[in-house]
Amino acid sequence: MSFWNRLVERFRAGEGEEIDWEALLIEADLGVKLATEWVDDLKEMGLSRTPERAEKLLREKMTALVRIPPPLPIKQKPEVILLIGVNGSGKTTTAAKLAARAKQEGKSVHLGAADTFRAAATEQLEAWGARLVIPVTTAPQGTDPAAVAVKSLFAAQEAKDDLLIIDTAGRQANKRNLLLELQKIKRSLQKKTEGVPHHTWLVADGTTGSGVLAQAKEFHEAVGLTGLIVTKLDGSARGGMVAAVRAEVGLPTYYLGRGEKPEDLKRFAAGEFVESFFAD
């Protein structure tokens, strides 16, 4: 029995009785706001007692909600991606996976190791750079992360690279002094080149479920996010937070991580995601 059908059975009040749709959708990590809105729609349309028809409507609603907007044109090289998130979300590995994808697509890539709090993070990114044959800008532990970000921007510009991916230190979204450092990184980049970073993406661990929505809200308020990457979407992590973050924060999801290999980072596709959510 699929994940979705197990939930339906679990929240069925009794034979022929109405399913507790709100509790079901919250359990699936869609968040209270979205769950309430969609349940109201089900009731208004008289579908709350018919699971098959209810699922059809929910599929349509989710597909329309999570579609990715068309990309904005990048007028100057390099295109700059700034990755942020809490400790353990997989930012450094995600930076390497994004770099591997871009190189496979024929783009020239540069990596910026702006996580100067953990020497292991810099070493990990350097190892990935050596493996992928991609240059990495680094600095000694304790160096100002903003200075490393700017240094990596200059290096990528000088090399006329297509893409620059900047990794940052993991931090909790409610720690003001750490968020100020992220703000400084963005300001420093913008002072050197208008419009960068083009993307500020939150990398979030899908196994934290509804915690992804809380992180997205706090980071977005503090530094202004433009998108989401959800990692570790295997096992019990089903991805409902993708819809919740889109509905409540307005952020599209651009990539999903379902494994450790570079090819396990998949570009987000709305139809495929919705099918996986309901059918797997």
ZIHU-V157958 format. One record per residue. RES is the residue in three letters. PHI is phi in radians with two decimals (none if undefined). PSI is psi in whole degrees, -180 to 180 (NA if undefined). NEAR is the number of other ideal C-beta (glycine too) atoms within 10 Angstrom. Layout:
res->RES phi->PHI psi->PSI near->NEAR
res->RES phi->PHI psi->PSI near->NEAR
//
This chain:
res->MET phi->none psi->137 near->8
res->SER phi->-1.21 psi->163 near->11
res->PHE phi->-0.92 psi->-49 near->15
res->TRP phi->-1.11 psi->-45 near->19
res->ASN phi->-1.15 psi->-34 near->13
res->ARG phi->-1.11 psi->-40 near->10
res->LEU phi->-1.13 psi->-44 near->18
res->VAL phi->-1.00 psi->-47 near->18
res->GLU phi->-1.13 psi->-38 near->11
res->ARG phi->-1.13 psi->-36 near->12
res->PHE phi->-1.77 psi->11 near->16
res->ARG phi->-1.33 psi->123 near->15
res->ALA phi->-1.21 psi->-32 near->9
res->GLY phi->3.01 psi->170 near->7
res->GLU phi->-1.05 psi->121 near->5
res->GLY phi->1.41 psi->-4 near->7
res->GLU phi->-1.66 psi->165 near->9
res->GLU phi->-1.23 psi->138 near->14
res->ILE phi->-1.32 psi->145 near->22
res->ASP phi->-1.39 psi->79 near->16
res->TRP phi->-1.10 psi->-37 near->22
res->GLU phi->-1.11 psi->-47 near->18
res->ALA phi->-1.10 psi->-38 near->14
res->LEU phi->-1.10 psi->-48 near->20
res->LEU phi->-1.19 psi->-35 near->25
res->ILE phi->-1.18 psi->-40 near->19
res->GLU phi->-1.06 psi->-32 near->17
res->ALA phi->-1.49 psi->12 near->23
res->ASP phi->1.23 psi->28 near->24
res->LEU phi->-1.50 psi->-7 near->30
res->GLY phi->1.46 psi->155 near->22
res->VAL phi->-1.16 psi->-44 near->14
res->LYS phi->-1.06 psi->-51 near->12
res->LEU phi->-1.20 psi->-41 near->23
res->ALA phi->-1.04 psi->-44 near->23
res->THR phi->-1.12 psi->-44 near->15
res->GLU phi->-1.08 psi->-46 near->15
res->TRP phi->-1.25 psi->-34 near->22
res->VAL phi->-1.16 psi->-40 near->21
res->ASP phi->-1.04 psi->-40 near->13
res->ASP phi->-1.15 psi->-42 near->15
res->LEU phi->-1.05 psi->-44 near->23
res->LYS phi->-1.19 psi->-41 near->14
res->GLU phi->-1.09 psi->-35 near->9
res->MET phi->-1.60 psi->2 near->12
res->GLY phi->1.21 psi->33 near->10
res->LEU phi->-1.88 psi->-1 near->18
res->SER phi->-1.19 psi->-17 near->19
res->ARG phi->-1.78 psi->3 near->13
res->THR phi->-2.15 psi->93 near->15
res->PRO phi->-0.94 psi->-41 near->16
res->GLU phi->-1.13 psi->-46 near->8
res->ARG phi->-1.23 psi->-35 near->14
res->ALA phi->-1.11 psi->-45 near->23
res->GLU phi->-1.08 psi->-40 near->15
res->LYS phi->-1.02 psi->-45 near->13
res->LEU phi->-1.15 psi->-42 near->15
res->LEU phi->-1.13 psi->-38 near->25
res->ARG phi->-1.06 psi->-46 near->17
res->GLU phi->-1.10 psi->-43 near->11
res->LYS phi->-1.13 psi->-44 near->18
res->MET phi->-1.18 psi->-41 near->23
res->THR phi->-1.05 psi->-45 near->15
res->ALA phi->-1.15 psi->-35 near->10
res->LEU phi->-1.25 psi->-43 near->18
res->VAL phi->-1.63 psi->3 near->22
res->ARG phi->-1.00 psi->142 near->15
res->ILE phi->-1.47 psi->134 near->14
res->PRO phi->-1.21 psi->156 near->7
res->PRO phi->-1.09 psi->144 near->6
res->PRO phi->-1.17 psi->145 near->10
res->LEU phi->-1.39 psi->143 near->10
res->PRO phi->-1.18 psi->138 near->5
res->ILE phi->-1.75 psi->117 near->15
res->LYS phi->-1.46 psi->-23 near->9
res->GLN phi->-2.36 psi->152 near->12
res->LYS phi->-1.64 psi->150 near->16
res->PRO phi->-1.49 psi->158 near->25
res->GLU phi->-1.26 psi->132 near->21
res->VAL phi->-2.01 psi->127 near->26
res->ILE phi->-2.00 psi->126 near->26
res->LEU phi->-1.88 psi->121 near->25
res->LEU phi->-1.79 psi->129 near->25
res->ILE phi->-2.33 psi->166 near->27
res->GLY phi->2.78 psi->178 near->26
res->VAL phi->-1.42 psi->169 near->22
res->ASN phi->-1.02 psi->137 near->12
res->GLY phi->1.44 psi->7 near->11
res->SER phi->-1.40 psi->-16 near->25
res->GLY phi->1.73 psi->28 near->22
res->LYS phi->-1.09 psi->-48 near->27
res->THR phi->-1.11 psi->-45 near->26
res->THR phi->-1.11 psi->-38 near->19
res->THR phi->-1.14 psi->-40 near->22
res->ALA phi->-1.00 psi->-44 near->28
res->ALA phi->-1.16 psi->-40 near->24
res->LYS phi->-1.14 psi->-41 near->26
res->LEU phi->-1.09 psi->-41 near->23
res->ALA phi->-1.11 psi->-42 near->25
res->ALA phi->-1.10 psi->-42 near->19
res->ARG phi->-1.08 psi->-47 near->18
res->ALA phi->-1.10 psi->-42 near->20
res->LYS phi->-1.12 psi->-39 near->17
res->GLN phi->-1.11 psi->-29 near->11
res->GLU phi->-1.46 psi->2 near->10
res->GLY phi->1.59 psi->13 near->7
res->LYS phi->-1.62 psi->149 near->15
res->SER phi->-1.55 psi->135 near->16
res->VAL phi->-2.24 psi->148 near->26
res->HIS phi->-2.28 psi->143 near->25
res->LEU phi->-1.97 psi->138 near->29
res->GLY phi->-2.01 psi->120 near->32
res->ALA phi->-1.64 psi->79 near->28
res->ALA phi->-1.60 psi->10 near->31
res->ASP phi->-1.54 psi->86 near->26
res->THR phi->-1.67 psi->7 near->21
res->PHE phi->-1.49 psi->-31 near->19
res->ARG phi->-2.02 psi->115 near->15
res->ALA phi->-1.05 psi->-32 near->13
res->ALA phi->-1.11 psi->-32 near->11
res->ALA phi->-1.18 psi->-44 near->22
res->THR phi->-1.12 psi->-43 near->24
res->GLU phi->-1.10 psi->-39 near->13
res->GLN phi->-1.13 psi->-43 near->18
res->LEU phi->-1.22 psi->-37 near->27
res->GLU phi->-1.09 psi->-40 near->14
res->ALA phi->-1.11 psi->-42 near->13
res->TRP phi->-1.12 psi->-42 near->22
res->GLY phi->-1.06 psi->-42 near->21
res->ALA phi->-1.13 psi->-41 near->10
res->ARG phi->-1.16 psi->-39 near->11
res->LEU phi->-1.62 psi->-6 near->19
res->VAL phi->1.01 psi->56 near->8
res->ILE phi->-2.24 psi->131 near->21
res->PRO phi->-1.17 psi->145 near->16
res->VAL phi->-2.25 psi->128 near->23
res->THR phi->-1.56 psi->125 near->23
res->THR phi->-2.25 psi->175 near->22
res->ALA phi->-2.74 psi->160 near->17
res->PRO phi->-1.04 psi->154 near->9
res->GLN phi->-0.99 psi->135 near->13
res->GLY phi->1.65 psi->-9 near->9
res->THR phi->-1.12 psi->148 near->16
res->ASP phi->-1.01 psi->120 near->15
res->PRO phi->-1.02 psi->-35 near->24
res->ALA phi->-1.12 psi->-38 near->21
res->ALA phi->-1.14 psi->-38 near->15
res->VAL phi->-1.19 psi->-41 near->25
res->ALA phi->-1.06 psi->-44 near->27
res->VAL phi->-1.17 psi->-42 near->21
res->LYS phi->-1.04 psi->-41 near->16
res->SER phi->-1.20 psi->-35 near->28
res->LEU phi->-1.11 psi->-47 near->23
res->PHE phi->-1.07 psi->-42 near->12
res->ALA phi->-1.12 psi->-42 near->18
res->ALA phi->-1.19 psi->-37 near->26
res->GLN phi->-1.15 psi->-43 near->18
res->GLU phi->-1.10 psi->-38 near->9
res->ALA phi->-1.43 psi->-5 near->15
res->LYS phi->0.98 psi->41 near->9
res->ASP phi->-1.25 psi->154 near->21
res->ASP phi->-1.37 psi->-33 near->18
res->LEU phi->-2.47 psi->137 near->24
res->LEU phi->-2.14 psi->126 near->28
res->ILE phi->-2.03 psi->121 near->29
res->ILE phi->-1.91 psi->120 near->30
res->ASP phi->-1.56 psi->142 near->31
res->THR phi->-2.20 psi->167 near->29
res->ALA phi->-1.24 psi->145 near->19
res->GLY phi->-1.18 psi->142 near->20
res->ARG phi->-2.71 psi->153 near->19
res->GLN phi->-1.38 psi->141 near->11
res->ALA phi->-1.17 psi->-18 near->22
res->ASN phi->-1.74 psi->9 near->12
res->LYS phi->-1.70 psi->103 near->13
res->ARG phi->-1.05 psi->-43 near->7
res->ASN phi->-1.12 psi->-34 near->7
res->LEU phi->-1.27 psi->-37 near->16
res->LEU phi->-1.16 psi->-34 near->19
res->LEU phi->-1.08 psi->-34 near->12
res->GLU phi->-1.15 psi->-39 near->18
res->LEU phi->-1.11 psi->-41 near->23
res->GLN phi->-1.07 psi->-39 near->13
res->LYS phi->-1.15 psi->-39 near->15
res->ILE phi->-1.03 psi->-48 near->26
res->LYS phi->-1.11 psi->-44 near->18
res->ARG phi->-1.08 psi->-43 near->10
res->SER phi->-1.10 psi->-42 near->17
res->LEU phi->-1.13 psi->-43 near->23
res->GLN phi->-1.17 psi->-30 near->12
res->LYS phi->-1.18 psi->-31 near->11
res->LYS phi->-1.48 psi->-37 near->12
res->THR phi->-2.55 psi->120 near->15
res->GLU phi->-1.08 psi->137 near->9
res->GLY phi->1.60 psi->-5 near->12
res->VAL phi->-1.82 psi->150 near->23
res->PRO phi->-1.24 psi->146 near->22
res->HIS phi->-1.25 psi->-29 near->18
res->HIS phi->-2.34 psi->133 near->18
res->THR phi->-2.13 psi->101 near->22
res->TRP phi->-1.88 psi->133 near->24
res->LEU phi->-1.46 psi->126 near->28
res->VAL phi->-1.73 psi->117 near->26
res->ALA phi->-2.22 psi->142 near->30
res->ASP phi->-1.37 psi->116 near->21
res->GLY phi->-1.12 psi->-22 near->27
res->THR phi->-1.25 psi->-11 near->15
res->THR phi->-1.44 psi->-4 near->19
res->GLY phi->1.03 psi->-122 near->18
res->SER phi->-1.15 psi->-14 near->16
res->GLY phi->-1.10 psi->-25 near->16
res->VAL phi->-1.07 psi->-41 near->29
res->LEU phi->-1.11 psi->-43 near->26
res->ALA phi->-1.08 psi->-43 near->15
res->GLN phi->-1.09 psi->-45 near->26
res->ALA phi->-1.04 psi->-42 near->24
res->LYS phi->-1.09 psi->-47 near->16
res->GLU phi->-1.25 psi->-44 near->17
res->PHE phi->-1.17 psi->-39 near->24
res->HIS phi->-1.12 psi->-42 near->20
res->GLU phi->-1.12 psi->-35 near->12
res->ALA phi->-1.44 psi->-43 near->18
res->VAL phi->-2.20 psi->-8 near->19
res->GLY phi->1.33 psi->86 near->11
res->LEU phi->-1.40 psi->159 near->22
res->THR phi->-2.13 psi->-8 near->18
res->GLY phi->-3.06 psi->179 near->18
res->LEU phi->-2.36 psi->142 near->27
res->ILE phi->-2.15 psi->125 near->25
res->VAL phi->-1.85 psi->122 near->28
res->THR phi->-1.80 psi->168 near->26
res->LYS phi->1.02 psi->37 near->19
res->LEU phi->-1.48 psi->65 near->22
res->ASP phi->-2.45 psi->174 near->14
res->GLY phi->1.16 psi->-123 near->9
res->SER phi->-1.53 psi->-9 near->9
res->ALA phi->-1.40 psi->117 near->20
res->ARG phi->-1.81 psi->-16 near->22
res->GLY phi->1.69 psi->7 near->25
res->GLY phi->-1.03 psi->-25 near->24
res->MET phi->-1.13 psi->-22 near->28
res->VAL phi->-1.03 psi->-46 near->30
res->ALA phi->-1.21 psi->-40 near->28
res->ALA phi->-1.10 psi->-45 near->26
res->VAL phi->-1.15 psi->-38 near->29
res->ARG phi->-1.14 psi->-42 near->20
res->ALA phi->-1.26 psi->-42 near->21
res->GLU phi->-1.66 psi->-27 near->17
res->VAL phi->-1.99 psi->-20 near->18
res->GLY phi->1.48 psi->12 near->11
res->LEU phi->-1.67 psi->128 near->20
res->PRO phi->-1.37 psi->154 near->18
res->THR phi->-1.69 psi->130 near->24
res->TYR phi->-1.81 psi->-28 near->18
res->TYR phi->-2.51 psi->150 near->19
res->LEU phi->-2.16 psi->134 near->25
res->GLY phi->-1.84 psi->124 near->24
res->ARG phi->-2.17 psi->21 near->18
res->GLY phi->3.11 psi->-175 near->14
res->GLU phi->-1.62 psi->-22 near->11
res->LYS phi->-1.38 psi->154 near->10
res->PRO phi->-0.93 psi->-38 near->18
res->GLU phi->-1.27 psi->-8 near->10
res->ASP phi->-1.43 psi->-6 near->14
res->LEU phi->-1.58 psi->109 near->22
res->LYS phi->-1.81 psi->139 near->16
res->ARG phi->-1.12 psi->135 near->10
res->PHE phi->-1.18 psi->132 near->20
res->ALA phi->-2.27 psi->120 near->14
res->ALA phi->-1.00 psi->-49 near->17
res->GLY phi->-1.08 psi->-45 near->11
res->GLU phi->-1.13 psi->-41 near->12
res->PHE phi->-1.10 psi->-47 near->22
res->VAL phi->-1.11 psi->-42 near->22
res->GLU phi->-1.07 psi->-43 near->13
res->SER phi->-1.15 psi->-39 near->16
res->PHE phi->-1.10 psi->-44 near->22
res->PHE phi->-1.54 psi->-28 near->18
res->ALA phi->-1.85 psi->-27 near->11
res->ASP phi->-1.11 psi->NA near->10
//
